[in-house]
C-alpha cells in the first residue's frame, strides 16, 4: 500500500469515529447508556474474535489479566462518554474527549515518572484554557454532560498510560480483543445493576449499535492494524486530530448543533493543544515501523 492510500484510510477512520458522537446521542433517546455500550461491545468482540480467531489461539493468562485491567479504564471511558452525550452536544463531546491526549503527559509524570517535554506542557496549557472557553457559561458553571465527558477523557488517558505499561510485553491484537470483551462484560453488568436492558429497540437504534460496534470499533481496528504500517506516527497523529472536527461537522449537519464564538475559540485551543502535545517536541520517529501494532491497545481514540 502507498503512503497516501494509508493516510486516506486513516482519515476515513477518523471520519467514522467523528460520526459516532451524533449517532450515539440520537440513539440515547431510545436506549439507556450502559445498555448501548454493552450491546455495542458484544458485537465488536464477536466480530474481532472471528476476524483474528487464529491469533487468539495463543492467548495466555498474562494477556487476560493485563487486557482486563486496561479494559476497566476503556469501559469507564465509554460509559462516561455515553452518559455525557445525553446532556451535552456531540461537538463539545468530541473536543473534550480529545483532551485525553494532553492529560496523558500529566498522568505519565505521576504514574510512570515520565515528565512531559516543552511541547506537551504547552499543549496542556492551551487545551486547559480551551476547555474553559468551551464548557464554562457566563456564571462559570459547567454542564453535567461536559463533566461526564471530561471524566471520559481522564479514563481514556489512564487507558493509554496503562497500555504503555503492558503492551510491550504482550501480543497487541490479543490484548486489544481482551480489553474490548472486558468493556462488554463490565457495561452489561452495570446495565443489569442500574438500568433495564432490553432487546426490543427501534431499527435506527440497532443500526447505531451495529455501526459503532462493527464499523467504528471492530472494522476500524482491523483496518488500522493493517494500514498504520505504511505511514508515519506524525501523519497518524495529524489525521486522528480531525476526529473532533468531524464530530462538530456531523453535529451541525445532522443535529443542527451550532457553536458560538466562545465555544469555537475553545475548540481551536483544544485542537491546537492536542497537536502541540503530540508533535511539538519532535520526539516522534518518522519510521512507519515504529507505529504501534494495535490502535485499541495503543490509543484510546476508537470511538
Steps between C-alpha positions, in 0.01 A plus 500: 500500500624850414526758779223719358267199498583425864448866593166506318390189689598654836311818409196282421533336843509844665190592299319185620597570862388862471161394364428277800453786748177630346389145419536389861334818627196436280486131598485591870143621449398132482762309702676556832875578485653192664267271306616668178867454589442135593328410173759695301798323651350150489462548124854639473643212705325238289617660177861530619515143628383381159741735320803398710398145600838351409686768697280439805613138531821615665323691778683471834400580861712816511319643197164430663603677823667796328224536243238480774665781698534716189138422414381644833622848399367457148158399638488801731593725209222378274240490778583855615502626141164340419339636818642845423355501150152502653547861614775653287548545127688256281736781392600588857529132590738442210739776603485427874571131430805612303643645821615148587801571277617784724401330827730206422828693566368609840407145599821359355693740723308391809476127433793412272744778598525624141498882515343678200713694257453863405255418222281287723506766773396770253227273366366442853475875563331573165251214535414593860423859400300365206298277732405807701383686188307195378329388821456793741190716469472866600458397864815284483293184533552177305221284361475155655543339158832679450621371839408142407693532172795655684496191724503297177812689384678416827395133469629484142826663613539239776428237235786629284742517794410147610543373146848653482584298811381160373492503119878449447471162675198348322347444158325826404204342321419253778537776760259718304238226458512419873450862598206542262339185639561639850307815406210281383492306828532806727245708308252213503549454874446873559190496279353207694570678828383854414279473192240274339675347196277393213539372148177649361653820364410710192672412175700825489630432854615153398666656196692738730604207722610296198684791335689601813575139596597357163611795286632749758662245733570160344538595133689823574728299727572242230568766239729699726702194598570448131550852357706664776798298381508708182505852645668694781403582861490871412254442217290279727487759780404778260229298331349380828486858629225547238263279704352783716479722192294232325289463817419872487420487127266200540335670800436809287379309194286233669392656830509875424757555776657844481803616700532866593815709466619418853450127446680513164799670665500222761486231233789662315714516813426136586586389146821704510586352839445148368731560204771673703489230769542223244740666258657800671812339646602331178548172687290288267695287260407528136552131434181309418647201682484690828121509495302310761369169379156561645285812495287391790792371699703811421242774489167588654352659195290209377171673558 
